[in-house]
Amino acid sequence: MSGVTQAVIERGDLAHLALFLWAASASALAVALLKELAACNRRFGDFVDEIDRLNQIFNDRDSG
């Protein structure tokens, strides 16, 4: 075990260790979700740009 974990266990402060592990894992999950949300927003923006490009092509073809 790491030195920090061993020190916490020796002091009998397992509740604080459990709380720290929970908070750290929740924070890591939140960061991962925010990264995925940002990637999803970029993909959706690319999709909307492509739809706009297709609309322009079709409008140019119909009017010309």
C-alpha positions as CSV (number, residue, x, y, z in Angstrom):
1,M,0.0,0.0,0.0
2,S,1.0,3.6,-0.5
3,G,2.4,5.6,2.4
4,V,-0.7,7.8,2.7
5,T,-3.1,4.9,2.7
6,Q,-1.0,3.1,5.3
7,A,-0.9,6.2,7.5
8,V,-4.7,6.6,7.3
9,I,-5.3,3.0,8.1
10,E,-2.9,3.1,11.1
11,R,-4.8,6.1,12.5
12,G,-8.1,4.3,12.0
13,D,-9.5,7.1,9.8
14,L,-11.1,4.9,7.2
15,A,-14.1,7.1,6.8
16,H,-12.0,9.9,5.6
17,L,-10.2,7.6,3.2
18,A,-13.5,6.3,1.8
19,L,-14.8,9.9,1.4
20,F,-11.7,10.9,-0.4
21,L,-11.8,8.0,-2.8
22,W,-15.5,8.6,-3.5
23,A,-14.9,12.3,-4.2
24,A,-11.9,11.6,-6.4
25,S,-13.8,9.0,-8.4
26,A,-16.8,11.3,-8.7
27,S,-14.6,14.2,-9.9
28,A,-12.9,11.9,-12.4
29,L,-16.2,10.8,-13.7
30,A,-17.4,14.4,-14.1
31,V,-14.3,15.3,-16.0
32,A,-14.8,12.3,-18.4
33,L,-18.5,13.2,-18.9
34,L,-17.6,16.9,-19.7
35,K,-15.0,15.7,-22.2
36,E,-17.6,13.5,-23.9
37,L,-20.2,16.3,-23.9
38,A,-17.7,18.6,-25.6
39,A,-16.9,16.0,-28.2
40,C,-20.6,15.4,-28.8
41,N,-21.3,19.1,-29.2
42,R,-18.4,19.3,-31.8
43,R,-19.9,16.4,-33.7
44,F,-23.3,17.9,-33.7
45,G,-21.9,21.3,-34.9
46,D,-20.2,19.5,-37.7
47,F,-23.5,17.8,-38.6
48,V,-25.3,21.1,-38.7
49,D,-22.6,22.6,-40.8
50,E,-22.9,19.8,-43.3
51,I,-26.7,20.2,-43.5
52,D,-26.3,23.9,-44.1
53,R,-23.8,23.1,-46.9
54,L,-26.2,20.7,-48.5
55,N,-29.0,23.2,-48.3
56,Q,-26.8,25.8,-50.1
57,I,-25.9,23.3,-52.8
58,F,-29.6,22.4,-53.4
59,N,-30.7,26.1,-53.3
60,D,-28.0,27.0,-55.8
61,R,-29.0,24.1,-58.1
62,D,-32.7,25.0,-57.9
63,S,-32.2,28.8,-58.6
64,G,-29.6,28.4,-61.3
